[in-house]
């Protein structure tokens, strides 16, 4: 199990994923996505102008799993 505090939950293809946005040291936002069992951990930089929501995270998962 991972700590879920401050993370959003998404069920994708029957697997629970948790995601959050954090900034790097040089102030660029990065999306972190982890599976509940810790087998998957993805990080993606993104443009601050984009709206990030469930559909955006599902799109990332569909392209990378």
C-alpha positions in Angstrom: 0.0 0.0 0.0 1.0 3.6 -0.6 0.2 6.6 1.4 -3.0 8.1 -0.1 -3.0 11.4 1.8 -3.1 14.3 -0.6 -3.5 12.0 -3.7 -6.4 11.5 -6.0 -7.6 8.0 -6.8 -8.4 6.6 -10.2 -9.6 3.1 -11.1 -8.2 2.2 -14.5 -8.8 -1.3 -16.0 -9.6 -2.7 -12.6 -6.4 -1.3 -10.9 -6.3 1.5 -8.4 -3.9 4.3 -9.2 -3.1 7.4 -7.2 -1.9 10.6 -8.7 -0.7 14.1 -7.6 1.1 17.1 -8.9 4.3 18.3 -7.4 6.9 20.9 -8.5 10.5 20.2 -9.2 13.4 22.2 -7.7 13.2 24.5 -10.7 9.5 25.1 -10.2 8.2 23.0 -13.1 5.0 20.9 -12.3 5.2 17.1 -12.6 2.4 14.6 -12.5 3.2 11.5 -10.4 1.1 8.3 -10.9 1.5 5.2 -8.8 -0.4 1.9 -8.7 -1.7 0.9 -5.3 0.7 -2.1 -5.3 3.7 0.1 -6.2 4.4 -1.9 -9.4 3.8 1.1 -11.6 5.3 4.6 -10.9 5.1 7.2 -13.7 6.2 10.8 -13.8 5.4 13.3 -16.5 6.2 17.0 -16.8 3.3 19.1 -18.1 2.4 22.5 -19.2 0.8 24.7 -16.5 -1.8 25.9 -19.1 -3.3 22.4 -19.4 -6.3 21.3 -17.4 -5.4 18.1 -15.5 -8.2 15.8 -14.6 -9.3 12.1 -14.7 -9.4 12.0 -18.5 -5.9 13.4 -18.8 -4.5 10.8 -16.4 -6.4 8.0 -18.1 -4.9 9.1 -21.4 -1.4 8.9 -19.9 -2.1 5.4 -18.5 -3.4 4.2 -21.8 -0.3 5.4 -23.7 2.2 4.0 -21.2 0.8 0.7 -19.8 
